[in-house]
Amino acid sequence: MKRMNIGLLGIGTVGGGVFELLKSNINEIQRKTATDMKIVAVADKNIVRAKEIAGSAIEVTDDPFKLVADKEIDVIVELIGGTTIAKDLVVKAIENKKHVVTANKALLANFGNELFALAKKNNVTLAFEASVAGGIPILKSIREGLAGNKIEWVAGIINGTTNFILTEMQEKGVTFAKALSEAQSLGYAEADPTFDIEGIDAAHKLTILAGLSFGIPMNFKDVYVEGIKALEQKDIQYAEELGYRIKLLGIAKSRDKGIELRVHPTLIPEKRLIANVNGAMNAIVVKGNMVGPTLYYGAGAGALPTASAVVADLIDISRSSHVPPHGFEDNKINSIPIYKIEDAISGYYLRIRVSDKPGVLAEITKLFGDKKISIDAMLQKESKEHESEADIVILSHLAVEKDINTVILAIESLSASIGKVIKIRLEELSK
């Protein structure tokens, strides 16, 4: 039986899960790999906690660079996170001819291209299944299971915190602030939830998904990002009345002249399976040109689900499985143009606050006609007693974003229009 010596950088939530999984399932892993996987050293800032988890038989240090320099260690598992010291450690490990397994989506989204090149130069593997959607094997599915397809689009709920918040708003009728507070009290959201609620975490993951789906470099800066904190309870309710749910989606679409990369709140028909993924769960729909839409669902975070993905990468390394990081040959990674958000094509939900008087709706619908944008559905809410204002909600068919923005500006200039028009994009996710 082969021996694989593992150096673990970070033994927090996920690191502890990796330790537990290897301890509990080592017999099953050995049956599948003929490899004795052992964590032989752990680096963590909290020495006391690390020793409690690892026990006395495993070396524990607060110096992670000691592990990446240790000649007895075959694989480094990086679970520190961030793009500063984590990058330095991964680079040094690769230069020292060690395989690396990481769950660090920010690192890959920002520096994946150079790290993959460095790994190839040093003839080692940089594996990262755990970087997207926790325990869902989405990267392996795209890179291997769907390898015979041309991927046309990917759309996913890839941040559990925001999905929990939107589920609370939809099911309990609470405000965004109340739902966020509940997410924080349950440990789904950090004290500073910016990366989640602003869509940055989802954009990191979408960058990786798009790289594997389309064979393009990983460039986080190209992703359009819009979070959920501006969503109001009435938009959740109006969407439901029209047969839709609102989810924060990461969307990557291949078009004739480039790729759309965008993260934003999105209306999805409630009949779609992904529209009914609630709580902190994740789900991704991948459309292949031959297989059609396929759905992948599961826990997108947490100790053991993420550890499952980490150990799957360790198993691949033990088997000497060689699949290019993107799933494409290295010399076939192409820099394809990325559409600006104003050139994206989508359906649109518009909520318009107007003075409740005759002729207003006709004025608004004429503006759509002038730009040749067809209306799919409409909801006109009666004004409450003693109020002279009302909401009009319009769902459009597919339109170019810059055209819908022109319509919005024209609506806002009407004498009957009150305040800003609320715009949320809409995706059918059917073909």
N, C-alpha and C positions, 0 to 999 in steps of 0.2 A: 504494500500500500504506500502510495506517495504521501509526502508530508507537505503541507502548506502552512508556513509561519506567517501570521497576520499581525500587523501593527495597527492598533486602533487609535485614531486621533479624535478624541471627544467621546465621552461615555455618559452623555446626557440621555435624553429621552430615546433617541434612535440608537445611539451607541449601546445603551442598556438593552434595547430590544435585540440588537445583533448578538450581544453576549448571551442573552436568554435563548434565542432561537438556535444558536450553534450548540448550546448546552443541551437543549431539549431534543433536537432533531439530528444530532450528529450521526446516529446509526442509519437513519434514512438517507442522509447526505452521503455517507460512505458507501451505501448500497448503489447509489446513483453515479458516484464519481471515482470510487476506489482511492479516495483522498482523505487523509486525516487532517482536517482543518483545525488549527489551534490559534487562538489569540494568545500571543506570547508576551505582548507588551502593550500598555495603555498610556496615553498621554492626556492629561486633563488638568485644568487650572485648579480644580477642587480635588486635591490629593486624598482627603479623608473620604469623600463620597466615592471616588474611584476605587479605593482599596476595599470599601464595603461591598461594592458590586463585583470586583474582579477577584477578590480573595488574596491570600498571601502567596499563592504559587505563581502569580503573574506579576511581572515587573510593572510598576506604576511610577510615572515621572510627570513633572510639570513642564518638561522640555520636549516639545514635539519634534524638534530637529534631531534629537538623539535617535528617535525611531527611524526617521527617513535616512539616516546615515548608517543604521545597524545592518551589517552584511548578512546577518542570520535571518532577517525579515524578507519575505518574498513579495508580500502584497501590503500596501498601505490603504486603509479605509479612512477616508477623510470625511469627518462629520462635524467639523468646526463651524463651517459656514462663512459667508462673507467673501470679499474679494481682495483682502489685503494679505494677512499672514497665511490664509488658506492657499492663496495662489503661490506664495513663496514655497510653501511646503510641498504642494503638488509638483511644482517645477523641479525642486530638488530631488524628490522621490523618483521622478521620471529620469532625471539626469543620472541618478544612481542605479538605473536599470531595474526599477521596481514597478510592478503593475500597480495601478491605482484604481480604487472604486470610490466614487463620490456620490453624494446626494445633493450637491451644491449647484442649484439651478442658476443662481446669480453669477457664479464663477463661469459656468459654461456659456450662458447667454452673452456675457461680456468678453470672455477670453477663450472660448472654446476652440476657435480656429487655430490659434497659435499653440494651444495645448495639444490638440490632435496632431499637429505637425511635429511637435516635439516628441510625442509618444511614438510616432512612426519612425522618426530618426533614431530613437533609442530601442526600437524593436520591442516595445512593451504595450500593454493594453491600458487604455483609460476608459473605464466602464461607468455608466451613469444612469442605469434604469431607475434608480430611486429618486432622480431629480425631478420627475414629472409624475404626478398622480399617485404617489405612495405605492400601495400594493397592487395597483392595476398594471399589468405588464404591457403598457401601451407602446413603449418604444420598441420592444421586441416584436410586437404585433405589426407595427408599421414597417420595421426594418427587415423582418423575416417572414412573418405570416402573410403579409400583403405584398411581398417582394415582386410578385408577378404582375402587379397592377400599377397603373399610373394613378397616383393620388390626385384627385380633383379638388377636394376640400376637406378641411378638418374643423370641427367646432366642438368646444368642450367647456364643461364646468370644471375648472381646474384649480379652484381655490375654495376650500371647504368653509372658511370663515365667512366669506361673503354669501355663500349659498345658505348657510345657517341663518344669517341676518335676513336675507330675502324670504326665506321660508317662514320665519317668525312674523315678518310684516304681512305676508300673504295669509297665513293660517290664523293669526291672533289679532290682526288689524292694528298692530302697534306701530309707532313711529320708528324711523331709522335709528334715532338716538336711543330709544328704549331697547330695540333689538340688539344694537351694538353693546349696550350695557349688559344685557343678558349673555351675549357671546363672551364677553370678558369675564363675567362671574363664573362661567362654566369652563373657562380655560381655552376656548376656541380662538379668542382674539387676545393679542398682546395688549399691555398697558398703552403702548403707542401702536395703534393698528394701521398706520399709514400705508405700509407696503401691501396690506390686504385690501383695504377699502378703496384705495386709489388705483387698484388694478395692476400695481407694479409686479407683485408676485406672479400673477397670472400671465403678465407679459413676458417675464423671464421664461416661464414654461412654454408659452406659445412660440417663442424664439427657437427653442429646442425642437418642438414638434414640427415646425415649419422646415427647419434644417433637414430633418430626417424624411419628411414627406416629399419635399421638392428638390433635394440635393443642392441646397443653397447655403452659403456661409451663415453662421450664426451672428446676427447683428441686431442686438436689442434696440439700438437707437432707431431702427426703421419701423418699430411697432407703434401704431397709434394707440394711446392708452387713455381711457376714461373710466373713472371709478363709479361707486354707487351712492356716495353720500348725499348727492342732490336729489335722489329719488324721493318722491312723496307718496304717502299712503293712498291718496286718491288715484295716482297712476296705476298702482297695483290693483286697485278695485276696478277702475275703468277697463284695464287690460283683461281682467277676468270676465267682465260683462261681455266683452267682445270675443271671448273664447281663447285667451292667451295667458301665458305666465311670463313673468319677467325674470331672467337669469343673467348673471354676469358671465358672458361667454368670451373665450379666446377663439378667434376665427382666422383661419388662413385659407385663402381661395386662390386657385390658379386661374388666370385669365389669359387671353390671347397674347397680351403684351407685357405681362408681369404677374406679380403676386400681391394680393391684399393681405395685410397683417394688421389686425385690429382687436382690441380688448375694450368692451363696453357693455352696459346693460342692454339686453336684447329681448324683444317680445318673441316668444315661440308658441306655436299652436299647442293648446293644452292636450291635444290628442297624441302629440309626439311623446315617446317614452322619456326622452331627456328632460322634457318640461315637468315631469313628475318625479325627478330626482331631488329629494328634499334633505333638510338637515345639513350635516357637514360632509355628505357624500360627494364623490366626484363622478363624472361620466364624460366620455368623449365619443363623438360620432366621427368616423372616418369614411369618406366616400372614395372607393376605388372605381376605376372606369370599367372593370369587369365584374367585380363582386357586388357593387352597389354600396349603399350605406351600411356600415357595421357599427354596433354600439358596444362600448366597454365601460363597465360600471364597478365601483367598489370604493373602499376606503382610501382616500387620497392623502392621508397623513396618519400619524400615530406611531407608537413604538414598534409594534410587531408587523403591521402592514408594510411600513417602510423598510424594516429589517428584512422582510421577505424579499424585497427587490434587491437589497444589498447582497444578500446571500446568493440570490440567483446569479448575480454578476460574478461572485466568487466561484460558483460552480462552472460558469462558462470559462473562466480563466483556467480552472483545474482541468477542463476538457480540451484546452488549447483551441477553443472555438475562435475562429477568425472571421468576424463580420466587420467591414469598415464602419467607423463611428457613425457616419451618416447613412450607411446602407448603400451608398454609391461608391464607385471607385474614386480614389482621391483626385485623380486628374479629370474627373467628370463633375466636380463641384462647381457650379456655375453661378456667377453673380447676376441674377435676373433682376430687372427693375422692380421696385416696390411702389405700388400706387400710393399717392397721397390720399388722405382721407376724403378730400373733396372730390376725388375721382372714383370713390368706392360706389358700388351699386348695391342697393338694398331696398326693402320696403321701409315705410316710416309711420310711426305713431306721432301725431301732433295733437297736443292739448292747447286749445286756444281760449283765452278768457275774453269775453266780449260783452258789450252792452246789450241787454235783452230788448231788441227792437226789430221790427220787420226789415227784411231785405239783407240782413247781415250774412246769412248763410249763402245766399246767391252771390254776393260779392266775393266771398271766400272761394267758393267752388269755381268761379270764373277765373280766378288767379291760377288754380291748378290747370284748368283748360288751356290758358295762355301758354303754359310751359309744356303742354301735352303730357301731363302726369295724370294718370287715371286714378280714381278713388275706389278703393276696395270695400270700405265699410265706414259708417259714420254713426256717432252717438251724440245726440243733442240733449244735454241735461237741463231740465227746467230750473228756472231761478227759484230760490227759496222765497217764502213769504217775506215781504218788506225788503227784498233785494232787487236790484235792477241789473244784475250781472249774471251770466251763465257760462258754463263750459261747453265747448264744442270739441269733440274728439274725432279725428279723421285718421283712417288707415289708408296709406297709399299703396299702389302696386309698385313694382320695381322702378327705381329712378336713380339717376346719378346724384350724388350728394350735393354737388354745387347747384344743381337745378332746384332741389328741394330747399336749399338755403336761400335761393332767390325768391321762391314763393314765400318763405317765412318772413323775409324782410318786407315783402309787399304786404303781407297780412298785418305785420306790426305797424305799418304806416297808415292802416285804415283808421278812420276816426272812431269806429266802434271797438277797435282792438284795445285791450287793457293789458299792459305789462308784456313780458316776454312769452313767446311761444315755446312750449316744452316739446323737445324732440327726443324720441327714443327709436333706435333702429329695430327692424323686424326681419327675422329670417324664418323661412318655411322649413328648411333642413329636410327636404323631401327628395330632391333629385340633383 
